[in-house]
């Protein structure tokens, strides 16, 4: 399969880096500290939504601010030993000019910087939960990234692992490649679905980037 695009937009957790063990470890500790029952916590997915939205579903409004700060700090402190690159991510990004790709994440900027730094990634363009009013599944984060890169949204190709992120990308008028790293393939609605980035290659062209997916 082949795609032509002017820019590639990547989610971070589950797409460029694998932080699942860290996420589960930190949220497990947070749940214990805040006395959240397993049944209550299980009703809300952890992938693709800003932490502030998840926390707001679980604790009284008066405690949301401090509870969000607590889970953010737990995850930042755990980033150094809890993050690894998704297979194929390093090679794919190394083949792309910095102005042709961006990271669009539901994490805060502090947490995104911590996880990207732990993985050795330094994107020139980074959109975080701190930069938008409405997070995924709203299209605002992806539309902002396209604007920062100076690219028509229709000429962007999004790589995402979460249904909320894929919904946001489609709403932004962008094509999508889903990674089956955190969700089952049948849960992912996209133009293409891959196991990870090891089957994805990029060739820079005069008009942008040609993406090929093997298999």
C-alpha positions in Angstrom: 0.0 0.0 0.0 1.2 3.5 -0.8 0.3 7.0 0.4 1.5 10.4 -0.8 1.5 13.2 1.8 3.1 16.5 2.5 3.4 15.9 6.3 3.1 13.0 8.7 1.5 13.5 12.1 2.2 10.9 14.8 0.5 10.3 18.1 3.2 9.5 20.7 2.2 6.9 23.3 1.5 3.6 21.6 2.5 5.0 18.2 6.1 6.2 18.5 6.9 5.0 22.0 5.6 2.1 24.1 4.8 3.4 27.5 2.0 0.9 28.4 3.9 -0.6 31.4 4.6 2.8 32.8 1.0 4.0 32.2 -0.4 1.0 34.0 2.1 1.2 36.8 1.5 4.9 37.4 -2.3 4.9 37.1 -2.4 1.8 39.3 -0.7 3.8 42.0 -2.9 6.8 41.4 -6.0 4.8 41.8 -4.9 3.4 45.1 -4.0 6.9 46.4 -7.3 8.3 45.4 -9.4 5.4 46.5 -10.9 4.7 43.1 -12.5 1.3 42.8 -11.4 -1.1 40.0 -14.9 -1.2 38.6 -15.1 2.6 38.3 -11.7 2.9 36.8 -12.4 0.1 34.2 -15.2 2.1 32.7 -12.7 4.7 31.3 -10.1 3.9 28.7 -6.6 5.3 29.2 -5.5 5.6 25.6 -6.1 8.6 23.4 -7.8 10.9 26.0 -6.1 13.7 28.0 -5.5 12.7 31.6 -7.5 15.7 32.8 -10.6 14.3 31.2 -10.1 10.8 32.7 -9.5 12.3 36.1 -12.6 14.5 35.9 -14.6 11.4 35.3 -13.3 9.8 38.5 -12.9 12.5 41.3 -15.0 15.4 42.6 -14.5 18.7 40.7 -12.7 20.3 43.7 -10.0 17.6 43.6 -9.4 17.5 39.8 -6.6 20.0 39.6 -4.4 18.3 42.3 -5.3 14.8 41.0 -4.2 15.7 37.5 -1.0 17.2 38.8 -0.3 14.0 40.8 -0.8 11.5 37.9 1.3 13.8 35.6 4.2 13.8 38.1 4.0 10.0 38.7 4.3 9.5 34.9 7.1 12.0 34.5 9.1 10.4 37.3 8.6 7.0 35.7 9.4 8.0 32.1 13.1 7.4 32.2 12.7 3.7 32.9 9.3 3.0 31.4 9.5 4.1 27.8 10.9 2.4 24.7 10.6 3.1 21.0 8.0 1.2 19.0 9.6 -1.1 16.4 10.4 0.8 13.2 9.9 4.3 14.7 13.6 5.2 14.8 14.3 4.3 11.2 11.1 5.9 9.9 11.7 9.2 11.6 15.4 9.2 10.6 14.3 9.2 7.0 12.1 12.3 7.4 13.1 16.0 7.4 12.1 17.7 10.6 9.7 20.0 8.8 7.7 17.1 7.4 6.5 15.5 10.6 5.0 16.4 14.0 4.0 14.7 17.2 0.3 15.3 18.3 -0.3 13.9 21.8 -3.0 14.0 24.4 -0.3 14.2 27.1 0.7 17.5 28.7 3.8 19.2 27.4 5.9 18.2 30.5 5.0 14.6 30.2 5.4 14.5 26.4 8.9 16.1 26.7 9.8 13.5 29.3 8.7 10.5 27.3 10.1 11.8 24.0 13.3 12.7 25.7 13.6 9.2 27.3 13.2 7.7 23.8 15.7 10.1 22.3 13.2 11.9 20.1 13.3 15.7 19.5 10.4 16.7 17.2 10.6 20.2 15.8 6.8 20.5 16.0 4.9 19.2 19.0 1.2 19.6 19.9 0.1 18.7 23.4 -3.0 18.9 25.5 -1.6 22.2 26.8 -1.9 23.7 23.3 -5.6 23.1 22.6 -9.0 23.8 24.0 -10.5 20.5 23.0 -8.5 17.3 22.9 -9.0 14.1 20.8 -11.5 12.9 19.6 -12.0 16.6 18.6 -9.9 17.4 15.4 -8.4 20.6 17.0 -5.0 19.0 17.8 -4.4 17.7 14.3 -5.6 20.8 12.7 -3.2 22.9 14.8 -0.3 20.6 13.8 -1.2 21.0 10.1 -1.3 24.8 10.5 2.0 24.9 12.3 3.6 22.9 9.5 1.9 25.0 6.9 0.2 22.0 5.2 -3.3 21.5 4.0 -5.0 19.0 6.4 -6.1 16.9 3.4 -2.4 16.4 2.6 -1.5 15.0 6.1 -1.2 11.3 7.0 -1.9 10.5 10.6 -0.4 7.5 12.6 -2.5 6.6 15.6 -3.1 3.7 17.9 -6.3 4.8 19.7 -9.9 5.0 18.4 -10.2 8.6 19.8 -7.2 9.8 17.9 -8.4 8.1 14.6 -11.8 9.8 15.1 -10.0 13.1 15.5 -7.9 12.6 12.4 -10.9 11.7 10.2 -12.8 14.7 11.5 -9.8 16.9 10.5 -10.1 15.5 6.9 -6.9 13.5 7.2 -6.0 10.0 6.0 -5.0 7.5 8.7 -2.8 4.6 9.5 -3.7 2.7 12.7 -1.2 0.8 14.8 -2.6 -2.3 16.6 -0.3 -1.8 19.6 -2.9 -1.0 22.3 -6.2 -2.0 20.7 -7.5 -4.9 18.7 -7.5 -4.5 14.9 -11.3 -4.7 14.8 -11.5 -1.6 17.0 -9.5 0.5 14.6 -11.1 2.3 11.7 -8.4 3.6 9.4 -7.2 3.6 5.8 -4.6 1.0 6.8 -3.8 -1.0 9.9 -0.3 -2.2 10.9 1.2 -4.0 13.8 3.9 -1.4 14.3 6.1 0.9 12.3 8.5 -1.8 11.1 6.6 -2.3 7.9 6.4 1.4 7.1 9.0 3.2 5.0 9.2 6.8 3.7 10.8 8.4 0.6 11.0 12.1 0.4 9.9 13.5 -2.9 9.6 16.9 -4.6 6.0 17.1 -3.5 6.3 15.7 0.0 6.7 12.2 1.3 5.8 8.8 -0.2 4.8 6.3 2.4 4.9 2.5 1.6 3.5 -0.2 3.8 4.9 -3.7 3.2 2.8 -6.8 3.4 
